[in-house]
Amino acid sequence: MKNENFIKNFLRLCFVGAFILIMACEDKQEPSNVPTKPDTTIASVDTFSPAPIEKLVFYEINLRSFGPGCNLKEVEKQLDSIQALGVNVIWLMPIFPIGEEKRVGELGSPYSVKDYTDVNPEFGTFNDLKNLVRAAHKKNIAVILDWVANHTAWDNAWISNTDWYSQDANGNIISPPGTNWADVADLNYNNAQMRIEMIKAMKFWVTQANIDGFRCDAADFVPYSFWRQAIDSLNKIGKKLILLAEGSRNDHFTAGFQLTYAWDFYGKLVNIFSKNEAASGIFSTHTSEYSSVPVGKHKLRYITNHDEYAWTASPVTQYGSKEGSLAAFVITAFMSKVPLIYAGQELAVPNTIPFFSVYPLDWQMNYAIKSQYRRLMKIRKEMKVSDKKMVALNADAKVVAFKLTDTNNAKDSSLIVIVNCRNSQVSYILNADVPRAVKNLITGNNEELPDEITLKPYDYRIYAY
């Protein structure tokens, strides 16, 4: 009996001791709001799959302007508003910790990466990112990260591996040649170990945060062989990824990117509006730009992006007025398979938008312009513009006019898009073979088109027949 009581007491003490030990361990755990790096060996890829490439609509977010919170939680709060723009891809500018050594600007450049596998506390935590991705996926919106493969911050831990970086004749690590990017150190892609670590870091975000791909910064500065190696490795994860190269090299497509930048289209559009170049020139630029693009691949088209809005000018300035910026967007959105909206352009913010400092946007600014964006993108989606073939109408120096016709015999309506690129009233003569009985998709009214259409300054028309 005494032995039996001894055993019972012993077991009771063991139980209590174990409970105290467990509680003590739990007390030592970090609170849930402290960013931690998950075990990269544990994959957690979800089943979400982005829309086909030719049906993507990008929305670029500069977190430092995405007010009022200017963080990842703020983006999650505004997913409904983003979705109302017809967006199905959110591109987050770099979310990583920013280097302090040789920092430029008030808060430093997001493109000066101090740690490739962590979240800048300024923007939130790793869990905030995962929550955003999860919420976006529920709305059929993909989330991609801006990836900076060409260089790191000077205080990135990698810097101790001097062979991982480009060096001058004296063995000093250098900034990217031919640039004024003094706040970053150029990586050496002749180093195989550095390549492996870079790919490992990219895979981290796909497997641990369910990221849907990457916009790769300064892609032309990085060799083809690396991009091919990285994309082949990423594809082995088994998740459909969106891969956008900020570059113009044609071998990006061969490497596995589906999209590159449409710099020529953007430049021509700006010149049409700001330098009075012939509006019809946009069609030859369109044809030339796509002449070397493989089937199934595309150019990302835009009227602005973070670089242009920060360092060049606001679209309001570039295209003559807020109405001019809207007219330019109509051309871009309806002529292109894959358009981009940079957060702030839908508000026609008249001044530049920085990304080296915080500049919260006022989402009520120019709400009428934002409403037009929503209407236009709803029309674009409902009329299946991405499935249609573009045919230029009568050439004109001041007006961009084209048809969008069905390409798969689905008997969907064809469209006529007419845009005045001048800040003055103009007349445009329609092709004789263009149907006259149409529906105005902006007003919703049925109309009989005259042979000659009068357009107000920066006016645009979208008709279905």
C-alpha positions in Angstrom: 0.0 0.0 0.0 2.9 2.4 0.9 4.6 1.5 -2.4 1.3 2.2 -4.2 0.9 5.7 -2.6 4.6 6.4 -3.3 4.0 5.6 -7.0 0.9 7.8 -7.1 2.6 10.8 -5.5 5.6 10.3 -7.8 3.4 10.4 -10.9 1.6 13.4 -9.6 4.8 15.3 -9.1 6.0 14.3 -12.5 2.8 15.7 -14.0 3.0 18.9 -12.1 6.7 19.3 -13.0 6.0 18.7 -16.7 3.1 21.3 -16.6 5.4 23.9 -15.0 8.1 23.2 -17.6 5.6 23.6 -20.5 4.3 26.9 -19.1 7.8 28.2 -18.6 8.7 27.4 -22.2 5.5 29.1 -23.4 6.4 32.2 -21.4 9.7 32.4 -23.2 8.1 32.3 -26.6 8.1 35.5 -28.6 4.7 37.3 -28.8 2.9 36.7 -32.1 3.4 40.3 -33.3 7.2 39.9 -33.4 8.5 39.0 -36.9 10.2 35.7 -37.0 11.7 33.7 -39.9 10.0 30.4 -40.4 11.9 27.2 -41.1 12.6 27.3 -44.8 12.6 23.6 -45.0 8.8 23.5 -44.4 6.9 24.2 -47.5 3.4 25.7 -47.2 2.4 26.4 -50.8 -1.3 26.8 -51.2 -3.5 25.9 -54.2 -4.2 29.4 -55.5 -3.4 29.9 -59.1 -3.2 33.4 -60.8 -5.2 34.3 -63.9 -3.6 33.5 -67.3 -0.9 36.0 -68.2 -2.9 37.8 -71.0 -5.7 38.5 -68.5 -3.6 40.1 -65.7 -4.1 43.6 -64.5 -1.3 44.8 -62.2 -1.5 47.3 -59.3 1.8 48.5 -58.1 2.0 49.6 -54.4 4.5 51.9 -52.8 3.8 51.1 -49.2 5.2 54.5 -48.1 2.4 56.2 -49.9 -0.4 53.7 -49.2 -2.1 55.7 -46.5 -3.1 56.2 -43.9 -1.3 53.2 -42.4 1.4 52.9 -45.1 1.9 49.2 -44.2 0.8 45.7 -45.2 -2.2 45.8 -43.0 -3.4 48.9 -44.8 -3.3 47.0 -48.1 -5.3 44.2 -46.7 -7.9 46.7 -45.5 -8.2 48.2 -49.0 -8.5 45.0 -51.0 -12.1 45.7 -52.0 -11.1 49.1 -53.3 -8.2 47.6 -55.2 -10.4 44.8 -56.7 -12.9 47.4 -57.8 -10.2 48.7 -60.3 -10.3 45.3 -62.0 -7.0 44.3 -60.5 -5.9 40.7 -60.1 -2.2 41.2 -59.3 -0.8 43.3 -56.5 2.9 44.1 -57.0 4.5 45.2 -53.7 7.6 47.3 -53.9 10.4 45.9 -51.8 9.3 44.9 -48.3 12.7 44.0 -46.9 14.8 45.7 -44.2 16.7 48.7 -45.7 20.4 49.2 -45.3 21.6 52.0 -43.0 25.2 52.3 -44.2 25.5 54.9 -47.0 21.8 55.4 -46.8 20.3 57.9 -49.3 17.1 59.9 -48.6 15.1 60.4 -45.5 14.3 56.7 -44.9 16.5 55.0 -47.5 15.7 53.3 -50.7 13.5 50.1 -50.6 15.9 48.8 -53.3 18.8 48.8 -50.8 18.2 45.4 -49.3 19.7 44.5 -45.9 18.1 41.1 -45.5 16.4 39.1 -48.3 14.4 36.9 -45.9 12.8 39.4 -43.5 10.1 42.1 -43.5 11.0 45.7 -42.8 9.3 46.5 -39.5 8.2 49.8 -41.0 5.8 47.8 -43.1 4.7 45.2 -40.6 5.6 41.6 -39.8 6.0 38.3 -41.7 2.5 37.3 -40.5 1.1 40.6 -41.8 2.3 39.6 -45.2 0.9 36.1 -45.0 -2.4 37.4 -43.9 -2.5 39.9 -46.8 -1.6 37.1 -49.3 -4.3 34.8 -47.8 -6.9 37.6 -48.0 -5.9 38.5 -51.5 -6.2 34.9 -52.7 -9.7 34.7 -51.4 -10.5 37.6 -53.8 -8.6 35.9 -56.7 -5.8 38.5 -56.5 -2.2 37.3 -56.8 0.6 39.0 -54.8 4.1 39.4 -56.2 7.2 40.8 -54.6 9.7 43.3 -56.1 13.0 41.4 -56.1 16.3 43.1 -56.1 18.9 40.7 -57.5 21.5 43.0 -58.9 22.8 44.5 -55.6 22.4 44.6 -51.8 22.8 47.2 -49.1 26.4 47.8 -47.8 25.4 46.3 -44.4 23.8 43.2 -45.8 25.3 40.2 -44.0 26.4 38.9 -47.4 29.0 41.6 -47.6 31.4 39.6 -45.5 31.7 37.3 -48.5 33.7 39.7 -50.6 33.9 37.3 -53.5 30.1 37.6 -53.8 30.5 41.2 -54.9 32.0 43.0 -57.9 35.4 44.7 -57.1 37.7 47.2 -58.6 41.3 46.7 -59.4 42.3 47.3 -55.8 39.8 44.7 -54.4 37.3 47.2 -53.2 33.6 46.3 -53.5 31.9 48.7 -55.9 28.4 50.1 -56.6 26.7 49.0 -59.9 28.9 50.4 -62.7 27.4 53.1 -64.8 24.9 54.2 -62.1 24.8 56.7 -59.3 23.5 54.1 -56.8 26.0 54.8 -54.1 23.8 53.2 -51.4 24.2 49.7 -52.8 26.9 47.2 -53.6 27.0 45.3 -56.9 26.7 41.5 -56.8 29.1 39.2 -58.6 27.2 36.6 -60.7 30.4 34.7 -61.4 30.1 33.4 -57.9 28.2 30.1 -57.8 27.5 30.1 -54.0 26.0 33.6 -54.1 23.7 32.4 -56.9 22.5 29.5 -54.8 21.8 31.7 -51.8 19.9 34.2 -54.0 17.7 31.4 -55.4 17.2 30.0 -51.9 16.0 33.4 -50.7 13.5 33.7 -53.6 12.1 30.2 -52.9 11.7 31.2 -49.2 8.9 33.7 -50.1 7.1 31.3 -52.4 7.1 28.4 -49.9 6.7 30.3 -46.7 4.5 33.2 -47.6 2.7 31.8 -50.7 3.9 34.7 -52.8 2.8 34.3 -56.5 5.9 35.5 -58.2 8.3 38.4 -58.7 8.9 41.7 -60.5 12.6 41.6 -60.9 14.3 44.9 -60.6 17.1 46.0 -63.0 16.8 42.6 -64.7 19.0 43.7 -67.7 21.9 44.1 -65.3 21.7 40.4 -64.3 23.0 37.7 -66.6 20.7 35.4 -68.5 22.3 32.3 -67.1 21.2 33.3 -63.6 17.7 34.1 -64.5 17.4 30.7 -66.3 18.9 28.9 -63.3 16.6 30.7 -60.8 13.4 30.3 -62.8 14.1 26.7 -63.5 14.5 26.2 -59.7 11.4 28.2 -58.8 9.3 26.2 -61.3 10.2 23.0 -59.5 8.2 24.1 -56.5 5.1 23.3 -58.5 3.3 26.6 -58.1 2.2 28.8 -61.1 4.2 32.0 -60.8 4.0 35.4 -62.4 7.5 36.6 -63.5 8.0 40.2 -64.7 11.4 41.5 -65.7 12.2 45.2 -65.5 14.1 45.0 -68.7 14.0 45.0 -72.5 16.4 42.1 -73.3 14.6 39.5 -75.4 16.4 36.7 -73.7 14.3 37.3 -70.6 11.5 35.4 -72.3 13.8 32.5 -73.1 14.9 32.5 -69.4 11.3 32.0 -68.4 9.9 35.5 -67.7 6.4 36.0 -69.2 6.5 39.8 -69.1 9.0 42.6 -69.8 8.7 46.4 -69.7 7.0 48.3 -72.5 9.4 51.3 -72.4 8.9 52.2 -76.0 5.1 52.3 -75.8 5.4 54.5 -72.7 7.9 56.9 -74.3 5.8 57.3 -77.4 2.6 57.9 -75.5 4.3 60.7 -73.4 5.6 62.3 -76.6 2.2 62.2 -78.2 0.6 64.1 -75.4 3.5 66.4 -74.3 5.4 67.0 -77.6 2.4 66.9 -80.0 3.9 63.9 -81.9 1.4 62.3 -84.4 -1.0 60.2 -82.4 -1.0 57.5 -85.1 2.6 56.7 -84.2 1.4 54.7 -81.3 0.4 51.9 -83.6 3.8 51.5 -85.2 5.4 51.5 -81.8 2.9 48.8 -80.7 3.7 46.6 -83.7 7.5 47.1 -83.3 7.5 46.4 -79.6 5.6 43.1 -80.1 7.6 42.0 -83.2 10.1 40.0 -81.1 7.8 38.9 -78.3 7.1 35.1 -78.3 3.6 33.9 -78.5 2.1 33.7 -75.0 4.4 36.4 -73.6 3.6 40.1 -73.2 4.7 43.6 -72.5 3.6 45.4 -69.3 2.0 48.7 -70.4 1.7 51.7 -68.2 1.3 55.5 -68.2 3.5 55.8 -65.1 5.2 53.7 -62.4 7.1 54.4 -59.1 10.2 55.6 -60.9 8.4 57.9 -63.3 6.1 59.3 -60.6 9.0 59.9 -58.2 11.7 61.2 -60.5 10.2 62.4 -63.8 6.7 63.9 -63.2 3.2 63.2 -62.3 1.0 61.9 -65.1 -1.0 65.0 -64.7 2.0 67.0 -65.8 3.2 64.4 -68.4 -0.2 64.2 -70.2 -1.3 67.8 -69.8 -4.0 67.6 -67.1 -5.8 65.0 -64.9 -8.2 64.5 -67.9 -5.2 64.0 -70.1 -3.8 61.4 -67.8 -7.1 59.6 -68.0 -7.2 59.7 -71.8 -3.7 58.2 -71.9 -4.8 55.4 -69.6 -7.7 54.6 -71.9 -5.3 54.1 -74.8 -3.0 52.0 -72.6 -5.7 49.9 -71.0 -7.6 49.1 -74.2 -4.6 48.7 -76.6 -2.7 46.3 -74.2 -3.2 42.8 -73.0 -1.5 43.5 -69.6 -1.9 47.0 -68.1 -0.4 48.4 -64.9 -2.0 50.9 -62.5 0.4 52.5 -60.0 -1.3 53.4 -56.8 -1.9 57.1 -56.9 -2.4 57.6 -60.7 -6.1 56.7 -60.3 -6.3 59.8 -58.0 -4.5 62.0 -60.5 -2.1 63.1 -57.8 -0.7 66.3 -59.4 2.7 66.2 -57.7 5.5 63.6 -57.6 5.1 60.6 -55.2 8.4 59.8 -53.4 9.4 56.4 -52.1 12.4 57.3 -50.1 10.1 59.0 -47.6 6.5 58.6 -46.3 3.8 60.4 -48.3 0.3 59.1 -47.5 -2.2 59.4 -50.3 -5.6 61.0 -49.8 -8.0 58.4 -51.3 -10.8 61.0 -51.7 -8.7 63.2 -54.0 -10.2 63.5 -57.5 -12.7 60.8 -56.7 -14.4 61.5 -60.1 -11.2 60.3 -61.8 -11.0 57.2 -59.7 -14.7 56.5 -60.5 -13.8 56.7 -64.2 -11.0 54.2 -63.7 -13.4 51.8 -62.1 -15.9 52.2 -64.9 -13.3 51.8 -67.6 -11.8 48.7 -66.0 -15.3 47.2 -65.6 -16.0 47.7 -69.3 -12.6 46.2 -70.1 -13.4 43.1 -68.2 -17.0 42.7 -69.2 -16.1 43.2 -72.9 -13.3 40.7 -72.7 -10.8 43.1 -74.2 -7.9 40.7 -73.5 -9.5 38.2 -75.9 -9.8 40.7 -78.8 -7.6 41.7 -81.7 -6.7 45.4 -82.1 -7.1 47.0 -85.6 -6.1 50.6 -86.2 -8.7 53.0 -87.7 -8.0 56.0 -89.9 -4.7 57.5 -89.1 -4.8 60.9 -87.4 -2.3 63.3 -85.9 -4.4 64.1 -82.8 -6.6 61.1 -82.3 -5.9 57.5 -81.4 -8.7 55.3 -82.8 -8.9 51.5 -83.1 -11.3 48.6 -83.2 -11.2 45.6 -80.9 -12.7 42.5 -82.6 -13.4 39.0 -81.5 -10.7 36.4 -82.2 -12.3 33.2 -81.0 -15.6 33.3 -82.8 -17.5 33.7 -79.6 -19.7 36.3 -81.2 -18.9 38.8 -78.5 -19.4 42.5 -79.2 -16.6 44.4 -81.0 -15.5 47.7 -79.7 -14.5 51.1 -81.1 -12.2 53.2 -79.0 -11.5 56.9 -79.9 -9.3 59.1 -77.8 -8.4 62.8 -78.3 -4.8 63.3 -77.3 -5.0 67.1 -77.4 -6.1 69.8 -75.0 -8.4 71.3 -77.6 -11.5 70.3 -79.5 -10.9 68.2 -82.6 -12.8 66.4 -85.3 -12.3 62.8 -86.4 -13.5 61.2 -89.6 -14.6 57.6 -89.1 -13.7 54.8 -91.5 -16.5 54.1 -94.0 -16.8 50.5 -93.0 -17.2 51.2 -89.2 -20.8 50.4 -88.1 -22.9 53.5 -87.2 -25.4 51.9 -84.9 -23.6 51.5 -81.6 -23.9 51.5 -77.9 -22.0 54.1 -75.9 -20.4 52.1 -73.1 -19.7 55.2 -71.0 -23.3 56.6 -71.0 -25.1 53.3 -71.7 -27.1 54.9 -74.6 -27.6 53.6 -78.1 -26.4 56.0 -80.7 -26.1 56.5 -84.4 -22.6 57.7 -85.2 -22.0 60.5 -87.7 -19.3 60.3 -90.3 -17.3 63.0 -88.4 -17.1 62.9 -84.6 -16.4 66.1 -82.6 -14.3 65.4 -79.5 -13.8 67.8 -76.6 -10.3 68.3 -75.1 -8.9 64.9 -74.0 -12.3 63.3 -74.7 -12.6 59.6 -75.2 -15.4 57.4 -76.6 -15.9 53.6 -76.2 -18.6 52.0 -78.4 -19.8 48.5 -78.8 -21.5 47.0 -81.9 
